[in-house]
Amino acid sequence: MAKLREECGVFGVYSRDTYDIAGTVYYGLFSLQHRGQESCGIVVNNDGLFQTYKDLGLVNDVFSQDVLNRFDAGSMAVGHVRYGTTGATDRNNVQPIVVNHVKGSMALAHNGNLTNAFELRSALELKGSIFHTTSDTEVISYIITEERLVSSSIEKAVSRAMDRIQGAYSLIIMSPKKLIAARDEFGFRPLCYGVTEDGRYIVASESCALDTVGAAFVRDVEPGEILVFDEHGVRSITDHCHQQKKQTCVFEFVYFARPDSVIDGSSVHEARKRAGMFLAKEHPVEADVVIGVPDSGTDAAIGYALESGIPYENGFIKNKYIGRTFIAPGQKSRENQVKIKLNPISSIVKGKRVVVIDDSIVRGTTSQRTMRLLRDAGAREIHLRISAPPFMNPCYYGTDIDSRDNLIACHHSVEEIRDLIGVDSLGYLSLEGVKAIAGTAPEGFCTACFNGDYPTDIPKDTRKSRFEGKLSESPKYRKP
């Protein structure tokens, strides 16, 4: 696992008239591609009839023009891009999930992880439910369906389901007549909505997707809030709001989100610059140039340079055409992938003392290879600065850190990590620093992966199996 992965991106559209709505969802999903690159799907609602297309692959690969042309015009649609932290990578787990029941149809797209998914799934199976996927999204769909059968409306069913499901969930739910947006009581994962000039409502994981389809940002969905989009406009249901302290995942600002997004009122770009400035104060060093590891390290590198007075340069070229599906043949595929994805500019680093800014060190193997590229390019000194604290604990809310066994910081000191990855100095952003990067109250963030302070009960059984590789894969990396 070279980098942390976040689970999903969700996107929805409500319109009072019918039009070529699949094209809008396509562009929205394309702008959220960074949140999930394993699979994608679109469901279009044409007067209560649902058309679905979903498959493994990137958005522009799955949705060719021919596929998009097959969709009828519609007034509502929901889309999803996935990187699964739970469940296998196969077509059965591709979202959105569509459920047909006696009161109609429902399409559901989900970002996050439930902490009680295993218990809920076991109880449902004992009552006769048959599951077709291994994701907790299907659990949510069953719970909402159960509640819908005894509720007078889809929004009441969602509200009652929120009493039963626990953990992280940003949901977009489509019924024959309504589009529903819901965010868990802690607000772990982002969700916002906007409106186009012609009055179409857009719901998305990040505001960058609103920009892409020409929608003006209205606001974030509040933690615990349910928004109902229908023929009457927008209604807010706040029965679950203010039940918990806000706990947005701080790594949305450090790495997951696009820098041009605004989450809960804070610019991601400015937050990353602020992280770099904090790093310069906490871990100063004499150097000739500051560079960032693309893409999420770039903004923090700019901040470090501004605060330190050391010139910023673009020290790496990133190949824009290499995705997660890239397959490198041959024995040295891992090294080759690093070289193909990133290449240092030797004229920037040769003979110089270089400050390198990156967002994280997970296993350490990728950092080791990246630093070796800089050495080979002639860097005289390398001072690595990380815009987050060390990862010390599993995440249960939608990030694929499932075990301490795979985290380098759990087995080595900072000095040992410095030597293992081959740099002259290493500094992590402090916990206090990362809590302040968005310029909001420190209690507004979940930092459990750093300090173990979980805002919810820890699940007894997650059945997660997403972590790839072992620490011992690197020849220079051995657990004590």
C-alpha beads as a LAMMPS data file, in Angstrom:
LAMMPS data file: protein, C-alpha beads

480 atoms
479 bonds

1 atom types
1 bond types

-500.0 500.0 xlo xhi
-500.0 500.0 ylo yhi
-500.0 500.0 zlo zhi

Masses

1 110.0

Atoms # bond

1 1 1 0.000 0.000 0.000
2 1 1 1.782 3.117 -1.234
3 1 1 -0.739 5.631 0.038
4 1 1 -3.815 5.734 2.185
5 1 1 -7.039 5.269 0.292
6 1 1 -10.386 6.781 1.061
7 1 1 -13.494 4.845 0.340
8 1 1 -15.807 6.661 -2.052
9 1 1 -17.266 9.715 -3.697
10 1 1 -21.009 10.296 -4.061
11 1 1 -22.929 12.546 -6.429
12 1 1 -26.623 13.236 -6.972
13 1 1 -28.867 15.465 -9.085
14 1 1 -32.483 16.581 -8.635
15 1 1 -34.245 18.461 -11.434
16 1 1 -37.843 19.522 -11.892
17 1 1 -37.612 18.706 -15.595
18 1 1 -36.106 15.827 -17.532
19 1 1 -32.906 16.234 -19.493
20 1 1 -29.673 14.419 -20.380
21 1 1 -28.916 13.954 -16.697
22 1 1 -26.398 11.128 -17.079
23 1 1 -23.941 13.580 -18.639
24 1 1 -24.112 15.785 -15.529
25 1 1 -23.395 12.825 -13.271
26 1 1 -20.521 11.751 -15.516
27 1 1 -18.777 15.107 -15.107
28 1 1 -19.479 15.117 -11.399
29 1 1 -17.980 11.669 -10.923
30 1 1 -15.004 12.595 -13.058
31 1 1 -14.228 15.440 -10.653
32 1 1 -14.484 13.005 -7.717
33 1 1 -12.295 10.343 -9.340
34 1 1 -9.558 10.931 -6.735
35 1 1 -11.864 9.520 -4.057
36 1 1 -12.257 6.140 -5.742
37 1 1 -10.622 4.498 -8.726
38 1 1 -11.760 0.893 -8.555
39 1 1 -15.292 1.188 -9.883
40 1 1 -18.104 3.587 -10.662
41 1 1 -21.802 3.623 -11.407
42 1 1 -24.768 5.791 -12.376
43 1 1 -28.497 5.278 -11.768
44 1 1 -30.938 7.524 -13.665
45 1 1 -34.550 7.995 -12.580
46 1 1 -36.989 8.554 -15.433
47 1 1 -40.451 9.008 -13.908
48 1 1 -39.864 6.237 -11.364
49 1 1 -38.063 3.859 -13.730
50 1 1 -34.427 3.293 -12.758
51 1 1 -31.706 2.732 -15.351
52 1 1 -28.411 1.469 -13.994
53 1 1 -24.938 1.046 -15.407
54 1 1 -21.881 0.283 -13.285
55 1 1 -18.605 -1.554 -13.670
56 1 1 -15.011 -1.828 -12.526
57 1 1 -12.691 0.852 -13.851
58 1 1 -12.226 4.596 -14.104
59 1 1 -15.110 6.906 -14.993
60 1 1 -13.926 7.684 -18.531
61 1 1 -13.301 3.981 -19.204
62 1 1 -16.618 2.694 -17.875
63 1 1 -18.792 5.472 -19.317
64 1 1 -17.981 5.755 -22.970
65 1 1 -20.122 8.015 -25.127
66 1 1 -21.975 4.952 -26.366
67 1 1 -22.846 3.943 -22.783
68 1 1 -23.973 7.456 -21.858
69 1 1 -26.173 7.574 -24.955
70 1 1 -28.068 4.521 -23.728
71 1 1 -29.442 6.409 -20.731
72 1 1 -32.874 7.937 -21.125
73 1 1 -33.472 11.508 -20.071
74 1 1 -34.293 11.777 -16.389
75 1 1 -35.129 14.163 -13.580
76 1 1 -33.011 12.527 -10.868
77 1 1 -29.785 10.539 -10.759
78 1 1 -27.197 9.276 -8.338
79 1 1 -23.580 8.300 -9.022
80 1 1 -20.673 6.764 -7.169
81 1 1 -16.921 6.181 -7.431
82 1 1 -15.453 3.518 -5.171
83 1 1 -12.290 2.490 -3.485
84 1 1 -13.422 -0.202 -1.097
85 1 1 -12.004 -0.354 2.409
86 1 1 -14.262 -3.326 3.068
87 1 1 -15.421 -5.949 0.635
88 1 1 -13.725 -7.487 -2.333
89 1 1 -13.004 -5.707 -5.591
90 1 1 -15.644 -7.193 -7.859
91 1 1 -18.690 -6.081 -9.789
92 1 1 -21.090 -7.131 -7.042
93 1 1 -19.715 -4.415 -4.771
94 1 1 -19.972 -1.621 -7.326
95 1 1 -22.348 1.165 -6.289
96 1 1 -24.946 2.649 -6.351
97 1 1 -27.004 -0.202 -4.932
98 1 1 -30.554 -0.491 -6.262
99 1 1 -33.302 -2.098 -4.173
100 1 1 -36.811 -2.918 -5.367
101 1 1 -39.505 -3.426 -2.723
102 1 1 -43.288 -3.271 -2.424
103 1 1 -43.284 0.509 -1.915
104 1 1 -41.093 1.222 -4.914
105 1 1 -37.421 1.383 -5.827
106 1 1 -34.436 2.933 -4.076
107 1 1 -30.881 3.691 -5.202
108 1 1 -28.194 4.273 -2.592
109 1 1 -24.641 5.639 -2.741
110 1 1 -22.502 5.613 0.395
111 1 1 -19.193 7.071 1.544
112 1 1 -17.776 5.838 4.847
113 1 1 -17.719 2.723 7.005
114 1 1 -20.204 1.505 9.604
115 1 1 -18.814 0.381 12.926
116 1 1 -21.719 -1.984 13.613
117 1 1 -22.060 -3.413 10.095
118 1 1 -21.122 -6.946 11.130
119 1 1 -23.702 -7.090 13.925
120 1 1 -26.419 -5.631 11.710
121 1 1 -25.596 -7.974 8.854
122 1 1 -25.641 -11.018 11.134
123 1 1 -29.036 -10.048 12.540
124 1 1 -30.446 -9.461 9.055
125 1 1 -29.168 -12.821 7.804
126 1 1 -30.762 -14.590 10.752
127 1 1 -34.069 -13.034 9.683
128 1 1 -33.660 -14.367 6.159
129 1 1 -31.945 -11.524 4.309
130 1 1 -29.750 -12.654 1.437
131 1 1 -26.738 -10.479 0.689
132 1 1 -25.239 -10.161 -2.774
133 1 1 -22.255 -8.005 -1.802
134 1 1 -19.646 -7.939 0.949
135 1 1 -19.877 -4.167 1.539
136 1 1 -21.605 -2.472 4.450
137 1 1 -23.512 -0.300 1.959
138 1 1 -25.866 -3.202 1.338
139 1 1 -26.459 -3.392 5.084
140 1 1 -27.579 0.250 5.023
141 1 1 -29.888 -0.451 2.089
142 1 1 -31.545 -3.332 3.973
143 1 1 -31.994 -1.246 7.125
144 1 1 -33.566 1.644 5.196
145 1 1 -35.806 -0.779 3.288
146 1 1 -36.982 -2.402 6.527
147 1 1 -37.861 1.003 7.924
148 1 1 -39.490 2.133 4.678
149 1 1 -41.967 -0.749 4.825
150 1 1 -43.296 0.590 8.144
151 1 1 -42.849 4.326 7.480
152 1 1 -45.019 6.824 5.645
153 1 1 -42.124 8.381 3.683
154 1 1 -38.578 7.689 2.556
155 1 1 -37.208 10.502 4.734
156 1 1 -38.815 9.016 7.849
157 1 1 -37.332 5.662 6.946
158 1 1 -33.871 7.218 6.621
159 1 1 -34.297 8.961 9.975
160 1 1 -35.287 5.712 11.674
161 1 1 -32.393 3.900 9.986
162 1 1 -29.989 6.494 11.393
163 1 1 -31.070 5.364 14.872
164 1 1 -29.716 1.905 14.048
165 1 1 -26.606 2.400 11.927
166 1 1 -23.400 3.592 13.590
167 1 1 -20.151 4.983 12.275
168 1 1 -19.343 7.036 9.188
169 1 1 -21.819 7.569 6.377
170 1 1 -22.491 10.279 3.862
171 1 1 -25.459 9.028 1.844
172 1 1 -27.341 9.971 -1.284
173 1 1 -30.607 8.065 -1.616
174 1 1 -32.981 8.221 -4.562
175 1 1 -36.611 7.139 -4.441
176 1 1 -39.069 7.427 -7.359
177 1 1 -39.993 10.992 -6.303
178 1 1 -37.273 12.298 -3.981
179 1 1 -33.539 12.697 -3.584
180 1 1 -32.262 12.385 -0.009
181 1 1 -28.876 13.468 1.379
182 1 1 -27.826 12.352 4.870
183 1 1 -24.666 12.705 6.937
184 1 1 -23.814 10.830 10.132
185 1 1 -24.026 12.602 13.489
186 1 1 -20.250 13.076 13.702
187 1 1 -19.822 14.341 10.152
188 1 1 -16.853 12.050 9.486
189 1 1 -17.064 12.343 5.705
190 1 1 -17.872 15.503 3.739
191 1 1 -21.134 16.167 1.924
192 1 1 -22.448 19.408 0.420
193 1 1 -25.010 20.720 -2.023
194 1 1 -25.433 23.493 -4.548
195 1 1 -27.812 24.745 -7.204
196 1 1 -27.404 25.529 -10.890
197 1 1 -28.687 28.671 -12.594
198 1 1 -31.648 26.745 -13.953
199 1 1 -32.626 25.464 -10.500
200 1 1 -31.202 21.941 -10.505
201 1 1 -29.926 20.725 -7.147
202 1 1 -26.555 18.991 -6.936
203 1 1 -25.317 16.941 -3.967
204 1 1 -21.680 15.821 -3.825
205 1 1 -18.910 14.645 -1.563
206 1 1 -16.854 17.748 -2.370
207 1 1 -17.532 21.257 -3.622
208 1 1 -15.133 20.773 -6.549
209 1 1 -17.811 18.555 -8.141
210 1 1 -20.326 21.388 -7.888
211 1 1 -17.915 23.692 -9.694
212 1 1 -17.446 21.155 -12.463
213 1 1 -21.152 21.017 -13.338
214 1 1 -21.757 24.748 -12.937
215 1 1 -23.569 24.669 -9.586
216 1 1 -23.159 27.411 -7.023
217 1 1 -22.179 26.095 -3.601
218 1 1 -24.990 26.556 -1.062
219 1 1 -23.668 24.845 2.066
220 1 1 -22.424 21.661 3.662
221 1 1 -24.864 19.077 4.911
222 1 1 -24.634 19.351 8.692
223 1 1 -23.651 16.325 10.803
224 1 1 -26.819 14.354 11.512
225 1 1 -28.858 16.296 8.960
226 1 1 -31.229 14.861 6.361
227 1 1 -31.961 16.972 3.285
228 1 1 -34.986 16.190 1.124
229 1 1 -35.071 17.410 -2.483
230 1 1 -38.449 17.140 -4.162
231 1 1 -41.023 19.136 -6.107
232 1 1 -41.399 21.523 -3.160
233 1 1 -37.694 22.435 -3.069
234 1 1 -35.324 21.593 -0.209
235 1 1 -36.335 20.553 3.312
236 1 1 -34.023 19.999 6.251
237 1 1 -34.638 17.408 8.978
238 1 1 -32.445 18.037 12.014
239 1 1 -33.651 15.426 14.513
240 1 1 -30.182 13.852 14.634
241 1 1 -28.194 17.088 14.609
242 1 1 -26.140 18.302 17.593
243 1 1 -26.229 14.871 19.208
244 1 1 -22.462 14.446 19.005
245 1 1 -19.385 16.634 18.777
246 1 1 -18.313 17.176 15.203
247 1 1 -15.542 14.768 14.153
248 1 1 -14.687 15.395 10.503
249 1 1 -11.753 13.248 9.376
250 1 1 -8.734 15.571 9.464
251 1 1 -7.109 13.591 6.677
252 1 1 -9.707 14.968 4.282
253 1 1 -7.714 18.195 4.574
254 1 1 -4.284 16.561 4.664
255 1 1 -4.693 14.242 1.679
256 1 1 -8.070 12.908 0.541
257 1 1 -9.906 15.952 -0.767
258 1 1 -9.022 17.964 -3.847
259 1 1 -7.247 21.236 -3.008
260 1 1 -9.887 23.293 -4.802
261 1 1 -12.629 21.983 -2.504
262 1 1 -14.069 23.746 0.518
263 1 1 -15.100 21.453 3.386
264 1 1 -17.142 22.709 6.324
265 1 1 -16.223 26.271 5.445
266 1 1 -12.466 25.740 5.134
267 1 1 -10.370 25.733 1.956
268 1 1 -8.419 22.502 1.528
269 1 1 -5.664 24.379 -0.315
270 1 1 -5.256 26.911 2.493
271 1 1 -5.325 24.145 5.113
272 1 1 -2.439 22.354 3.416
273 1 1 -0.468 25.572 3.095
274 1 1 -1.071 26.179 6.792
275 1 1 0.193 22.670 7.565
276 1 1 3.426 23.476 5.732
277 1 1 3.809 26.712 7.650
278 1 1 3.334 24.871 10.950
279 1 1 5.929 22.317 9.851
280 1 1 8.458 25.092 9.176
281 1 1 7.930 26.393 12.698
282 1 1 8.048 22.978 14.359
283 1 1 10.888 21.487 12.282
284 1 1 13.109 24.226 10.827
285 1 1 16.245 23.319 8.898
286 1 1 18.898 25.071 6.837
287 1 1 18.361 24.138 3.211
288 1 1 18.551 25.434 -0.347
289 1 1 15.190 24.423 -1.792
290 1 1 11.738 23.151 -0.750
291 1 1 9.892 20.648 -2.946
292 1 1 6.651 18.723 -2.512
293 1 1 5.739 15.162 -3.396
294 1 1 2.816 15.552 -5.832
295 1 1 0.006 16.104 -5.454
296 1 1 -1.011 16.589 -1.820
297 1 1 2.499 17.556 -0.706
298 1 1 2.676 20.500 -3.098
299 1 1 0.474 22.958 -1.183
300 1 1 2.175 22.130 2.113
301 1 1 5.550 22.673 0.452
302 1 1 4.443 26.142 -0.635
303 1 1 3.465 26.888 2.953
304 1 1 6.791 25.619 4.286
305 1 1 8.671 27.813 1.817
306 1 1 6.610 30.892 2.692
307 1 1 7.217 30.473 6.404
308 1 1 10.887 29.446 6.203
309 1 1 12.013 31.801 3.451
310 1 1 13.597 28.871 1.586
311 1 1 12.744 28.990 -2.145
312 1 1 10.056 26.638 -3.402
313 1 1 10.648 24.705 -6.616
314 1 1 8.806 22.032 -8.542
315 1 1 11.192 19.179 -7.814
316 1 1 9.183 16.267 -9.200
317 1 1 7.410 15.615 -12.456
318 1 1 4.367 13.391 -12.038
319 1 1 3.118 11.315 -14.933
320 1 1 -0.531 12.338 -15.240
321 1 1 -1.467 9.251 -17.224
322 1 1 -0.647 6.594 -14.651
323 1 1 -3.647 5.450 -12.625
324 1 1 -4.055 2.775 -10.009
325 1 1 -4.800 0.242 -12.742
326 1 1 -1.311 0.575 -14.239
327 1 1 0.400 -2.826 -14.526
328 1 1 4.190 -2.921 -14.670
329 1 1 5.632 -6.186 -16.043
330 1 1 8.893 -7.608 -14.821
331 1 1 10.592 -8.399 -11.558
332 1 1 11.168 -4.825 -10.397
333 1 1 7.617 -3.635 -10.921
334 1 1 7.386 -1.688 -7.664
335 1 1 10.552 0.298 -8.334
336 1 1 9.561 0.817 -11.942
337 1 1 6.137 2.149 -10.945
338 1 1 7.721 4.727 -8.649
339 1 1 10.051 5.872 -11.426
340 1 1 7.265 6.022 -13.976
341 1 1 4.903 7.922 -11.694
342 1 1 7.493 10.340 -10.284
343 1 1 10.742 11.647 -11.682
344 1 1 12.924 14.244 -9.945
345 1 1 14.218 17.272 -11.842
346 1 1 17.948 16.891 -11.349
347 1 1 18.744 20.554 -12.048
348 1 1 16.570 21.515 -9.052
349 1 1 18.047 19.086 -6.512
350 1 1 21.573 18.243 -7.668
351 1 1 24.174 19.284 -5.097
352 1 1 21.538 20.947 -2.900
353 1 1 20.096 20.592 0.574
354 1 1 16.488 19.667 -0.141
355 1 1 13.425 19.879 2.103
356 1 1 10.829 17.367 0.866
357 1 1 7.209 17.707 1.979
358 1 1 4.862 14.718 1.874
359 1 1 1.496 14.026 3.490
360 1 1 2.224 10.713 5.220
361 1 1 4.426 7.682 5.720
362 1 1 2.407 4.470 5.933
363 1 1 4.638 1.421 5.474
364 1 1 7.692 3.437 4.540
365 1 1 8.617 1.492 1.413
366 1 1 7.342 4.073 -1.065
367 1 1 8.988 6.902 0.849
368 1 1 12.220 4.937 0.799
369 1 1 12.092 4.558 -2.983
370 1 1 11.140 8.187 -3.544
371 1 1 14.033 9.425 -1.428
372 1 1 16.363 7.114 -3.315
373 1 1 15.299 8.802 -6.556
374 1 1 16.359 12.136 -5.090
375 1 1 19.719 10.723 -3.996
376 1 1 20.288 9.318 -7.459
377 1 1 19.433 12.749 -8.893
378 1 1 22.257 14.261 -6.834
379 1 1 20.569 15.704 -3.731
380 1 1 23.288 16.462 -1.150
381 1 1 20.976 16.436 1.860
382 1 1 17.327 15.348 2.180
383 1 1 15.154 16.651 5.002
384 1 1 11.744 14.978 4.918
385 1 1 8.790 16.751 6.523
386 1 1 5.374 15.105 6.891
387 1 1 2.234 17.244 7.083
388 1 1 0.506 14.876 9.535
389 1 1 1.475 13.059 12.752
390 1 1 2.609 9.407 12.618
391 1 1 -0.138 6.849 12.015
392 1 1 -0.450 4.722 15.124
393 1 1 -3.953 3.227 15.046
394 1 1 -6.503 1.587 12.739
395 1 1 -9.312 3.640 11.216
396 1 1 -12.904 2.400 11.329
397 1 1 -14.528 5.276 9.448
398 1 1 -13.622 4.827 5.794
399 1 1 -9.822 4.844 5.522
400 1 1 -7.962 1.613 4.823
401 1 1 -5.744 1.575 7.899
402 1 1 -7.018 -1.675 9.349
403 1 1 -4.107 -2.864 11.470
404 1 1 -1.190 -1.563 13.521
405 1 1 0.885 -4.383 12.020
406 1 1 1.264 -2.476 8.758
407 1 1 2.149 0.931 10.190
408 1 1 5.853 1.752 10.292
409 1 1 5.458 4.234 13.156
410 1 1 4.077 1.477 15.402
411 1 1 7.337 -0.460 15.229
412 1 1 10.064 2.171 14.835
413 1 1 11.052 5.476 16.366
414 1 1 11.322 8.636 14.277
415 1 1 15.102 8.218 14.209
416 1 1 14.803 4.616 13.044
417 1 1 12.309 5.586 10.327
418 1 1 14.689 8.344 9.222
419 1 1 17.465 5.794 8.752
420 1 1 15.216 3.208 7.124
421 1 1 13.981 5.550 4.411
422 1 1 17.390 7.157 3.944
423 1 1 17.018 10.845 4.809
424 1 1 19.171 13.223 6.827
425 1 1 16.322 14.393 9.045
426 1 1 12.644 13.632 9.523
427 1 1 9.904 15.690 11.130
428 1 1 6.180 15.063 11.537
429 1 1 3.542 17.707 12.102
430 1 1 2.385 17.664 15.720
431 1 1 -1.100 16.597 16.788
432 1 1 -1.821 20.145 17.911
433 1 1 -0.639 21.441 14.551
434 1 1 -2.783 19.116 12.427
435 1 1 -5.868 19.961 14.488
436 1 1 -5.366 23.630 13.633
437 1 1 -4.682 23.428 9.893
438 1 1 -8.257 24.185 8.827
439 1 1 -8.468 27.188 11.130
440 1 1 -11.440 25.690 12.989
441 1 1 -11.918 24.499 16.556
442 1 1 -9.587 21.567 17.379
443 1 1 -12.473 19.464 18.713
444 1 1 -13.988 19.487 15.233
445 1 1 -11.686 16.759 13.897
446 1 1 -11.316 13.021 14.266
447 1 1 -7.643 12.240 14.908
448 1 1 -8.066 8.670 16.145
449 1 1 -5.557 7.270 13.628
450 1 1 -2.916 9.442 15.309
451 1 1 -3.841 9.356 19.010
452 1 1 -6.315 6.477 19.418
453 1 1 -9.073 8.795 20.676
454 1 1 -12.023 7.149 18.942
455 1 1 -15.298 9.089 18.981
456 1 1 -17.364 5.887 18.743
457 1 1 -17.216 2.386 20.155
458 1 1 -14.596 0.287 18.408
459 1 1 -16.181 -2.476 16.309
460 1 1 -15.673 -5.992 17.594
461 1 1 -15.470 -7.491 14.124
462 1 1 -14.823 -5.485 10.950
463 1 1 -13.935 -8.331 8.556
464 1 1 -11.708 -5.871 6.719
465 1 1 -9.229 -7.270 4.234
466 1 1 -8.011 -4.329 2.222
467 1 1 -4.435 -3.888 3.433
468 1 1 -1.886 -4.920 0.840
469 1 1 1.642 -6.123 1.452
470 1 1 3.753 -6.577 4.537
471 1 1 6.374 -4.499 6.260
472 1 1 9.000 -7.107 5.544
473 1 1 8.723 -6.674 1.771
474 1 1 11.444 -4.035 1.748
475 1 1 14.951 -5.554 1.988
476 1 1 15.952 -2.799 4.417
477 1 1 12.808 -3.046 6.470
478 1 1 12.584 -5.529 9.293
479 1 1 10.378 -5.539 12.327
480 1 1 12.385 -5.782 15.555

Bonds

1 1 1 2
2 1 2 3
3 1 3 4
4 1 4 5
5 1 5 6
6 1 6 7
7 1 7 8
8 1 8 9
9 1 9 10
10 1 10 11
11 1 11 12
12 1 12 13
13 1 13 14
14 1 14 15
15 1 15 16
16 1 16 17
17 1 17 18
18 1 18 19
19 1 19 20
20 1 20 21
21 1 21 22
22 1 22 23
23 1 23 24
24 1 24 25
25 1 25 26
26 1 26 27
27 1 27 28
28 1 28 29
29 1 29 30
30 1 30 31
31 1 31 32
32 1 32 33
33 1 33 34
34 1 34 35
35 1 35 36
36 1 36 37
37 1 37 38
38 1 38 39
39 1 39 40
40 1 40 41
41 1 41 42
42 1 42 43
43 1 43 44
44 1 44 45
45 1 45 46
46 1 46 47
47 1 47 48
48 1 48 49
49 1 49 50
50 1 50 51
51 1 51 52
52 1 52 53
53 1 53 54
54 1 54 55
55 1 55 56
56 1 56 57
57 1 57 58
58 1 58 59
59 1 59 60
60 1 60 61
61 1 61 62
62 1 62 63
63 1 63 64
64 1 64 65
65 1 65 66
66 1 66 67
67 1 67 68
68 1 68 69
69 1 69 70
70 1 70 71
71 1 71 72
72 1 72 73
73 1 73 74
74 1 74 75
75 1 75 76
76 1 76 77
77 1 77 78
78 1 78 79
79 1 79 80
80 1 80 81
81 1 81 82
82 1 82 83
83 1 83 84
84 1 84 85
85 1 85 86
86 1 86 87
87 1 87 88
88 1 88 89
89 1 89 90
90 1 90 91
91 1 91 92
92 1 92 93
93 1 93 94
94 1 94 95
95 1 95 96
96 1 96 97
97 1 97 98
98 1 98 99
99 1 99 100
100 1 100 101
101 1 101 102
102 1 102 103
103 1 103 104
104 1 104 105
105 1 105 106
106 1 106 107
107 1 107 108
108 1 108 109
109 1 109 110
110 1 110 111
111 1 111 112
112 1 112 113
113 1 113 114
114 1 114 115
115 1 115 116
116 1 116 117
117 1 117 118
118 1 118 119
119 1 119 120
120 1 120 121
121 1 121 122
122 1 122 123
123 1 123 124
124 1 124 125
125 1 125 126
126 1 126 127
127 1 127 128
128 1 128 129
129 1 129 130
130 1 130 131
131 1 131 132
132 1 132 133
133 1 133 134
134 1 134 135
135 1 135 136
136 1 136 137
137 1 137 138
138 1 138 139
139 1 139 140
140 1 140 141
141 1 141 142
142 1 142 143
143 1 143 144
144 1 144 145
145 1 145 146
146 1 146 147
147 1 147 148
148 1 148 149
149 1 149 150
150 1 150 151
151 1 151 152
152 1 152 153
153 1 153 154
154 1 154 155
155 1 155 156
156 1 156 157
157 1 157 158
158 1 158 159
159 1 159 160
160 1 160 161
161 1 161 162
162 1 162 163
163 1 163 164
164 1 164 165
165 1 165 166
166 1 166 167
167 1 167 168
168 1 168 169
169 1 169 170
170 1 170 171
171 1 171 172
172 1 172 173
173 1 173 174
174 1 174 175
175 1 175 176
176 1 176 177
177 1 177 178
178 1 178 179
179 1 179 180
180 1 180 181
181 1 181 182
182 1 182 183
183 1 183 184
184 1 184 185
185 1 185 186
186 1 186 187
187 1 187 188
188 1 188 189
189 1 189 190
190 1 190 191
191 1 191 192
192 1 192 193
193 1 193 194
194 1 194 195
195 1 195 196
196 1 196 197
197 1 197 198
198 1 198 199
199 1 199 200
200 1 200 201
201 1 201 202
202 1 202 203
203 1 203 204
204 1 204 205
205 1 205 206
206 1 206 207
207 1 207 208
208 1 208 209
209 1 209 210
210 1 210 211
211 1 211 212
212 1 212 213
213 1 213 214
214 1 214 215
215 1 215 216
216 1 216 217
217 1 217 218
218 1 218 219
219 1 219 220
220 1 220 221
221 1 221 222
222 1 222 223
223 1 223 224
224 1 224 225
225 1 225 226
226 1 226 227
227 1 227 228
228 1 228 229
229 1 229 230
230 1 230 231
231 1 231 232
232 1 232 233
233 1 233 234
234 1 234 235
235 1 235 236
236 1 236 237
237 1 237 238
238 1 238 239
239 1 239 240
240 1 240 241
241 1 241 242
242 1 242 243
243 1 243 244
244 1 244 245
245 1 245 246
246 1 246 247
247 1 247 248
248 1 248 249
249 1 249 250
250 1 250 251
251 1 251 252
252 1 252 253
253 1 253 254
254 1 254 255
255 1 255 256
256 1 256 257
257 1 257 258
258 1 258 259
259 1 259 260
260 1 260 261
261 1 261 262
262 1 262 263
263 1 263 264
264 1 264 265
265 1 265 266
266 1 266 267
267 1 267 268
268 1 268 269
269 1 269 270
270 1 270 271
271 1 271 272
272 1 272 273
273 1 273 274
274 1 274 275
275 1 275 276
276 1 276 277
277 1 277 278
278 1 278 279
279 1 279 280
280 1 280 281
281 1 281 282
282 1 282 283
283 1 283 284
284 1 284 285
285 1 285 286
286 1 286 287
287 1 287 288
288 1 288 289
289 1 289 290
290 1 290 291
291 1 291 292
292 1 292 293
293 1 293 294
294 1 294 295
295 1 295 296
296 1 296 297
297 1 297 298
298 1 298 299
299 1 299 300
300 1 300 301
301 1 301 302
302 1 302 303
303 1 303 304
304 1 304 305
305 1 305 306
306 1 306 307
307 1 307 308
308 1 308 309
309 1 309 310
310 1 310 311
311 1 311 312
312 1 312 313
313 1 313 314
314 1 314 315
315 1 315 316
316 1 316 317
317 1 317 318
318 1 318 319
319 1 319 320
320 1 320 321
321 1 321 322
322 1 322 323
323 1 323 324
324 1 324 325
325 1 325 326
326 1 326 327
327 1 327 328
328 1 328 329
329 1 329 330
330 1 330 331
331 1 331 332
332 1 332 333
333 1 333 334
334 1 334 335
335 1 335 336
336 1 336 337
337 1 337 338
338 1 338 339
339 1 339 340
340 1 340 341
341 1 341 342
342 1 342 343
343 1 343 344
344 1 344 345
345 1 345 346
346 1 346 347
347 1 347 348
348 1 348 349
349 1 349 350
350 1 350 351
351 1 351 352
352 1 352 353
353 1 353 354
354 1 354 355
355 1 355 356
356 1 356 357
357 1 357 358
358 1 358 359
359 1 359 360
360 1 360 361
361 1 361 362
362 1 362 363
363 1 363 364
364 1 364 365
365 1 365 366
366 1 366 367
367 1 367 368
368 1 368 369
369 1 369 370
370 1 370 371
371 1 371 372
372 1 372 373
373 1 373 374
374 1 374 375
375 1 375 376
376 1 376 377
377 1 377 378
378 1 378 379
379 1 379 380
380 1 380 381
381 1 381 382
382 1 382 383
383 1 383 384
384 1 384 385
385 1 385 386
386 1 386 387
387 1 387 388
388 1 388 389
389 1 389 390
390 1 390 391
391 1 391 392
392 1 392 393
393 1 393 394
394 1 394 395
395 1 395 396
396 1 396 397
397 1 397 398
398 1 398 399
399 1 399 400
400 1 400 401
401 1 401 402
402 1 402 403
403 1 403 404
404 1 404 405
405 1 405 406
406 1 406 407
407 1 407 408
408 1 408 409
409 1 409 410
410 1 410 411
411 1 411 412
412 1 412 413
413 1 413 414
414 1 414 415
415 1 415 416
416 1 416 417
417 1 417 418
418 1 418 419
419 1 419 420
420 1 420 421
421 1 421 422
422 1 422 423
423 1 423 424
424 1 424 425
425 1 425 426
426 1 426 427
427 1 427 428
428 1 428 429
429 1 429 430
430 1 430 431
431 1 431 432
432 1 432 433
433 1 433 434
434 1 434 435
435 1 435 436
436 1 436 437
437 1 437 438
438 1 438 439
439 1 439 440
440 1 440 441
441 1 441 442
442 1 442 443
443 1 443 444
444 1 444 445
445 1 445 446
446 1 446 447
447 1 447 448
448 1 448 449
449 1 449 450
450 1 450 451
451 1 451 452
452 1 452 453
453 1 453 454
454 1 454 455
455 1 455 456
456 1 456 457
457 1 457 458
458 1 458 459
459 1 459 460
460 1 460 461
461 1 461 462
462 1 462 463
463 1 463 464
464 1 464 465
465 1 465 466
466 1 466 467
467 1 467 468
468 1 468 469
469 1 469 470
470 1 470 471
471 1 471 472
472 1 472 473
473 1 473 474
474 1 474 475
475 1 475 476
476 1 476 477
477 1 477 478
478 1 478 479
479 1 479 480
